[in-house]
Amino acid sequence: MSIDKFDIQLDKKSCIYEPGEIINGQVLTCLENPKPARGLKIKIKGKCHVQWRRNGSKASSKIVSGSERYIDLTEYLIGCADGSYMKLPAGEQSYPFSFQLPETIPVSFEHKYGSVIYTLKAAMDLPLSIDPTVTKRFTVVSNLDLNNVPEARREIHDERTIPFSNIFCCSVGEIDMLLTLPVRGYVAGQNIEAKVCFDNKSEVEIDEIKLNFIQTITFKVPSGSQKKIEKNILGNKTLYGPFGQSGEYDASILVRSVPVSYFPCCKLIDIDYDINVKYVISGCHYNVSNNYPIFIGTIPLISAQSKWSTASVPVEATEPIAPCPPGPEVPIAPCPPGPEVPIAPCPPEPEIPNAPYPPEPEVPIATYPPEQEVPFAPCPPEPKVPIAPYPPGPVDRPMPINCQPMPQNYKLEFENYKPGAGKPVTGMPFVVPVPGPSTQPIGFVVPPELPPPSYEDCSRESHPVDQKQESNSDADVKQPLIPPYPLDNLPYKNN
């Protein structure tokens, strides 16, 4: 017959309880058919167990262990251990239970060398078969009120003088060290605020100052002959040098959620907390390290100081002061009303009209005179210059205007054109008269090969021709006009 449901349900979903608190819950079952059994039982158990291995190899080392029980109760929810068989009803069923935890039990704890565990275990007591079981763990927490710990209020004010020497055992000076803590008791979420002071009167230097929040767990066997110590650093703060000859520094370390100090009601596990201050000294000198015990609880000190104070002394209890007996009530005579003095109203303040601001003078804006349009002279048409081996330069003197017309027997014809000198000229840019057999050449005389014009010829200033000074004599007309440099080196042919 199958079991559809078998579970333990507690009244608290968090499953967290305190010593002395009552645990209420129920066991839920769901069976297809009635099942024969002696009953349904539940067991509550609390146990501490420690175990570790001695130093050495696994073959030769010895395992050290110890146990301690705090709760071991069994209760039948239905049926009994010595009774006859019965049948567990089919369907969904609920069986409530209730336990009260003892006042003197330790809190839950787990570590690789030891643990304190609390469990609830329900089982069906079946005949001639393995009993089906279900287990549920719950947590026990305890409150430690730091106000009930006298040492938690005391301030730490430790001043020490450490001498130093060289390799020849000769003194090289000393260092005065001071550590101050306002209180010794803290809870999770608070900051441990420390102040470190030193006065270096030696030849050595301090490289670092380290502050560590250390948890020390001690595991023991019941006989107490064997111990195992485990240390954990829960927080640290490092101050790096170089430091001067003297200094004063503040350091703060946050306290996280950890078990409370003392670990009360447990003989096999102890938990302590310390603040370790370590001075790292340069050179071949030993480091200076000091431990200062503190306390971790769950309820903070009422008058815990977060800043520095001159002293933190535990508050001494004072005797209560008896209250004074009440005296007879004496009626108080009311004061006679005085004459009403009218209050003169304040005269209204005269309204002073605000003078308007004078208008700003209008400053005429100067206008720029219109720009004069300067007519641009049209550019003269550029003459069509044939492509020649030497490009023509700028003309520095005007062309004559009294040239005679060309005779009819002159004819311009280009021949022997050399490729590469440019495209052939199709127009007629220049009229070169071809001399006849019995006439003198008139017009341009084309030298066969002349050097290109010099820079002086190209840059000479040109002078316009004055028509009034021109001569109309036959001598001037018959004299040919020779240009200052050739325009082209084209051959001509006479027909």
C-alpha positions in Angstrom: 0.0 0.0 0.0 1.5 3.3 -1.0 1.8 6.4 1.1 0.8 9.5 -0.8 1.8 12.1 1.9 3.8 11.9 5.1 5.1 15.3 6.5 5.7 17.4 9.6 4.3 20.9 9.7 5.3 23.5 12.4 3.4 26.5 13.5 6.3 28.8 12.6 7.4 28.8 9.0 10.9 30.0 10.0 11.3 27.0 12.3 13.3 29.2 14.8 12.7 28.9 18.5 14.2 30.0 21.8 15.0 28.0 24.9 11.9 27.4 27.0 9.5 28.1 24.0 6.7 25.6 23.1 6.8 24.0 19.7 3.4 23.3 18.2 2.9 21.3 15.0 1.2 18.5 13.3 2.0 15.3 11.4 0.2 15.0 8.0 -0.6 11.7 6.4 -2.4 10.6 3.3 -3.0 6.8 2.7 -4.9 5.1 -0.1 -6.2 2.4 2.2 -6.1 1.8 5.9 -2.7 0.5 7.0 -2.1 -1.9 10.0 0.4 -0.4 12.5 1.1 -0.2 16.2 0.8 3.5 16.0 2.3 6.9 14.8 5.0 8.3 16.9 7.1 11.5 16.9 10.5 12.1 18.5 12.3 15.3 19.4 16.1 15.2 19.7 18.9 17.7 20.5 22.5 16.6 20.4 26.0 18.0 20.3 28.7 16.0 18.6 32.4 16.8 18.1 35.0 14.8 16.1 38.4 15.5 14.7 41.5 13.6 13.7 44.8 13.9 15.6 47.9 15.2 13.8 49.5 12.5 11.6 48.7 10.4 8.6 45.3 8.8 8.1 46.7 5.4 8.8 48.4 6.2 12.1 46.2 9.1 13.4 43.5 8.6 15.9 39.9 10.0 15.7 38.8 11.9 18.7 35.1 12.3 19.3 32.5 13.2 21.9 28.8 13.6 22.3 26.3 15.4 24.6 22.5 15.1 24.6 20.1 17.8 25.5 16.6 16.5 24.4 15.5 13.0 23.7 11.7 12.6 24.0 9.3 10.2 22.1 5.5 10.5 22.0 2.9 8.4 20.3 0.3 10.5 18.5 -1.9 7.5 17.9 -1.6 4.0 19.3 1.2 2.9 21.8 4.4 0.8 21.8 3.0 -2.1 23.8 -0.5 -2.1 22.4 -2.1 -4.3 19.8 -2.1 -3.6 16.2 -4.5 -1.0 14.8 -5.2 0.5 11.4 -4.2 3.9 10.3 -7.1 5.5 8.6 -7.1 6.2 4.9 -7.2 9.6 3.3 -5.7 12.9 4.6 -5.2 12.9 8.3 -3.7 15.4 10.7 -2.1 14.5 14.1 -1.2 17.5 16.3 1.7 17.6 18.8 3.3 20.0 21.3 6.7 20.1 23.0 8.3 22.6 25.4 12.0 23.2 25.0 14.2 23.2 28.1 15.5 26.5 29.4 19.1 25.3 29.5 20.0 24.2 26.0 22.7 25.7 23.7 21.9 27.4 20.4 22.2 25.6 17.1 25.7 25.5 15.6 27.4 23.7 12.7 31.1 23.3 12.0 33.4 20.7 10.4 34.7 19.7 13.8 31.4 19.9 15.8 27.7 20.7 15.7 24.6 21.2 17.8 21.5 20.0 15.9 17.8 19.8 16.8 15.4 17.5 14.9 11.8 16.3 14.9 11.3 12.7 13.5 7.9 11.1 12.8 7.6 7.3 12.1 4.9 4.8 11.4 5.4 1.8 13.7 4.6 -1.0 11.2 4.8 -4.8 12.0 7.5 -6.9 10.3 8.7 -4.1 8.0 10.8 -1.0 7.8 9.1 1.9 9.5 8.6 4.9 7.1 10.0 8.1 8.7 10.1 11.8 8.0 12.6 14.2 9.6 12.4 18.0 10.1 15.1 20.2 11.6 14.5 23.4 13.6 16.8 26.1 14.9 17.3 27.2 18.5 18.6 30.8 19.0 19.4 32.4 22.3 19.6 36.0 23.4 22.6 37.4 25.2 21.9 40.7 26.9 25.1 42.6 27.0 23.7 44.8 29.8 23.9 41.7 32.1 27.6 41.3 31.3 29.6 43.6 33.5 32.8 43.4 31.4 31.0 44.5 28.3 30.7 48.1 29.4 34.4 48.5 30.3 36.7 50.5 28.0 39.9 49.1 26.6 42.8 51.5 27.2 46.1 49.6 26.8 49.4 51.4 26.6 52.6 49.5 26.1 56.3 50.3 25.5 58.2 47.9 23.3 62.1 48.1 23.3 64.1 47.2 20.2 67.8 46.2 19.7 70.1 45.4 16.9 72.0 42.2 16.0 74.7 43.1 18.6 72.0 43.3 21.3 72.5 47.0 21.6 69.4 49.1 22.2 68.1 51.2 19.3 65.2 52.8 21.1 61.6 51.9 21.9 58.0 52.5 20.6 55.1 53.5 22.8 51.8 51.9 21.6 48.3 52.7 22.7 44.9 51.0 21.7 41.6 52.5 22.8 38.1 50.9 22.5 35.0 52.7 24.0 33.3 49.4 25.1 33.9 45.7 24.9 30.3 44.5 24.0 28.9 44.6 20.5 26.0 43.1 18.5 25.6 42.2 14.8 25.4 45.3 12.7 27.5 47.5 14.9 31.0 48.8 14.2 34.0 48.1 16.3 35.7 51.6 16.5 39.3 51.5 17.5 41.9 54.2 17.9 45.6 53.4 17.5 48.3 55.7 18.7 52.1 55.3 18.7 55.2 57.3 19.5 58.3 55.9 17.8 61.5 56.7 19.7 63.7 54.1 18.0 65.6 53.7 14.8 63.2 51.1 13.4 60.2 51.9 11.1 56.6 50.7 11.2 55.5 49.3 7.8 51.9 48.3 8.6 49.3 48.3 11.4 46.8 45.5 11.1 43.5 45.1 13.1 41.7 41.7 13.0 38.4 40.6 14.4 39.1 37.0 15.3 36.7 34.2 16.3 38.2 31.4 18.4 36.3 28.1 18.6 37.5 25.4 21.0 36.3 21.8 20.7 36.7 19.5 23.6 35.9 15.9 24.5 33.9 15.2 27.7 37.0 14.2 29.6 38.7 17.5 28.7 42.0 15.9 27.8 41.9 16.6 24.1 41.2 20.0 22.5 41.0 21.3 19.0 41.3 25.1 18.4 40.0 26.8 15.2 40.5 30.5 14.5 38.7 32.5 11.9 39.2 36.1 10.9 35.7 37.7 10.6 36.9 41.2 9.6 40.1 43.2 9.3 41.5 46.7 8.7 45.0 47.5 7.5 46.8 50.8 7.8 49.7 51.2 5.4 52.8 53.2 6.0 55.1 55.0 5.8 54.4 56.5 9.2 56.0 59.3 11.0 57.6 59.3 14.3 54.2 59.6 16.0 50.6 59.2 14.8 47.0 58.6 15.7 44.7 56.6 13.5 41.0 55.4 13.6 39.9 52.0 12.4 36.3 50.6 12.1 35.3 46.9 11.6 31.7 45.8 11.0 30.3 42.9 13.2 28.5 40.4 11.1 25.9 37.8 12.2 27.8 35.3 14.3 27.0 33.1 17.4 27.1 34.8 20.7 30.0 34.6 23.1 30.5 31.9 25.7 28.3 29.4 23.9 26.5 28.7 27.2 25.0 25.3 28.2 27.5 23.4 26.1 30.5 21.6 27.6 32.1 20.6 24.3 32.2 23.9 22.4 33.5 27.3 23.5 33.4 30.5 21.3 35.4 33.6 22.1 36.1 36.8 20.2 39.2 39.1 20.2 40.5 42.2 18.6 44.1 41.6 17.4 46.4 44.6 16.8 49.6 43.8 14.9 52.5 46.2 14.2 54.6 45.1 11.3 58.2 46.3 11.9 60.7 46.7 9.1 64.1 45.0 9.1 65.2 42.0 11.1 62.9 42.8 14.0 60.0 40.8 15.4 56.5 42.1 14.9 54.4 43.3 17.9 51.0 41.6 18.3 48.4 42.0 21.1 44.9 40.5 21.6 42.0 42.2 23.4 38.9 40.1 24.3 35.4 41.5 23.4 31.9 40.1 23.7 29.2 39.5 21.1 25.6 39.4 22.1 22.1 39.9 20.7 20.9 42.8 22.9 23.1 45.9 22.7 24.2 48.1 25.6 21.7 50.8 26.5 24.4 53.4 26.9 26.8 52.1 24.3 29.0 54.9 23.0 30.0 55.1 19.4 32.5 57.9 19.9 35.4 58.4 22.3 34.9 59.2 25.9 37.2 59.7 28.9 36.0 56.6 30.6 33.3 53.9 30.5 32.7 52.7 34.0 29.8 50.2 34.8 26.8 52.0 36.3 26.5 51.2 40.0 23.2 50.5 41.5 21.9 53.3 43.7 19.3 53.1 46.5 15.9 54.3 45.6 14.9 57.7 47.0 11.6 57.8 48.9 9.2 60.3 47.5 8.2 63.3 49.7 4.8 63.1 51.4 2.2 65.4 49.8 1.5 68.6 51.6 -1.8 70.4 52.1 -3.2 72.0 49.0 -3.1 75.8 49.3 -5.5 77.6 47.0 -3.9 80.3 44.9 -5.8 83.6 44.8 -6.4 84.9 41.4 -4.9 88.3 40.5 -7.3 91.2 40.3 -7.9 92.4 36.7 -6.1 95.6 35.9 -7.5 98.5 33.9 -7.7 98.0 30.3 -5.3 100.3 28.4 -6.4 101.0 24.9 -3.7 100.4 22.4 -3.3 103.3 19.9 -3.3 102.0 16.4 -0.2 102.7 14.4 -0.5 105.5 11.8 -0.6 104.2 8.3 2.5 104.7 6.4 2.3 107.3 3.6 2.3 105.9 0.2 5.1 107.3 -1.8 4.6 107.0 -5.5 7.3 105.5 -7.4 8.9 107.9 -9.9 8.9 106.4 -13.4 12.2 105.8 -15.0 13.2 108.5 -17.6 12.8 107.3 -21.1 16.0 106.4 -22.8 17.1 108.8 -25.5 16.8 107.5 -29.0 20.2 107.3 -30.6 19.9 107.4 -34.4 21.6 104.6 -36.1 24.1 105.8 -38.7 23.5 104.5 -42.1 26.3 103.5 -44.3 26.5 105.4 -47.7 25.5 103.3 -50.6 28.3 101.8 -52.4 29.2 103.2 -55.8 28.9 100.9 -58.6 32.2 100.8 -60.5 31.7 99.7 -64.1 33.9 96.9 -65.0 35.6 97.3 -68.4 35.0 94.3 -70.6 37.9 92.1 -71.1 39.3 92.2 -74.6 38.9 88.9 -76.5 41.9 86.7 -76.3 43.6 86.1 -79.6 43.7 82.6 -80.9 47.3 81.6 -80.6 48.5 78.5 -82.6 50.2 75.8 -80.6 54.0 76.2 -81.0 57.0 74.5 -79.5 57.6 77.6 -77.4 54.5 79.3 -75.9 54.2 83.0 -76.7 54.9 85.4 -73.9 53.0 88.5 -73.0 53.0 91.3 -75.7 54.8 94.3 -74.3 54.2 96.7 -77.2 51.1 97.3 -79.3 50.6 96.0 -82.8 50.9 98.7 -85.6 47.7 99.8 -87.1 49.2 101.2 -90.3 49.9 97.8 -92.0 49.3 97.7 -95.7 46.8 95.3 -97.1 48.1 92.0 -98.3 48.6 91.6 -102.1 46.5 89.1 -103.8 49.3 86.9 -104.9 50.2 86.0 -101.3 48.8 82.8 -100.0 49.2 81.2 -96.6 49.7 77.5 -96.5 51.0 75.3 -93.7 53.1 72.3 -94.6 55.6 70.0 -93.0 53.6 70.0 -89.8 55.4 68.1 -87.1 53.3 65.7 -84.9 53.4 66.4 -81.2 53.4 70.2 -81.6 49.7 70.4 -80.8 46.6 70.1 -82.8 46.7 71.6 -86.4 45.3 75.2 -86.6 42.2 75.4 -88.8 41.6 79.1 -88.5 43.8 81.9 -89.6 45.2 83.6 -86.5 48.0 85.5 -88.3 48.5 86.8 -91.9 52.1 86.2 -93.0 52.9 87.8 -96.4 54.8 85.5 -98.7 57.4 87.5 -100.7 57.4 87.3 -104.4 60.4 87.0 -106.7 60.7 90.7 -107.4 59.1 92.3 -104.3 60.5 92.9 -100.8 58.7 91.0 -98.0 56.1 93.1 -96.2 54.7 92.3 -92.8 56.2 89.8 -90.3 59.5 88.3 -91.0 59.7 84.8 -89.4 63.2 83.9 -88.4 63.9 80.3 -88.9 65.2 79.6 -85.3 65.5 82.2 -82.6 65.7 81.7 -78.8 62.7 82.4 -76.7 62.3 85.9 -75.3 64.2 86.8 -72.3 62.7 87.7 -68.9 63.4 91.4 -69.6 61.6 91.4 -72.9 58.6 89.7 -71.3 58.4 92.2 -68.4 59.0 95.5 -70.3 56.3 98.1 -69.9 54.3 98.6 -73.1 53.6 102.0 -74.5 50.4 102.7 -76.5 50.8 104.1 -80.0 49.8 107.7 -80.5 48.1 108.0 -83.8 48.9 111.7 -83.9 52.6 111.0 -83.9 52.5 108.4 -86.6 54.2 109.2 -89.9 52.6 108.7 -93.2 55.8 109.0 -95.2 56.7 106.4 -97.8 59.9 105.5 -95.9 57.9 104.6 -92.9 55.5 102.5 -94.9 58.1 100.6 -96.9 60.1 99.8 -93.8 59.0 96.4 -92.5 57.7 96.1 -88.9 59.7 93.6 -87.0 58.2 92.2 -83.8 60.4 91.9 -80.7 60.3 88.1 -80.8 58.8 85.5 -83.1 55.2 84.3 -82.6 55.8 81.0 -84.3 58.3 79.1 -86.3 56.1 78.0 -89.1 57.6 77.7 -92.6 55.8 79.3 -95.5 55.6 78.5 -99.2 55.6 80.9 -102.1 53.2 80.2 -104.9 
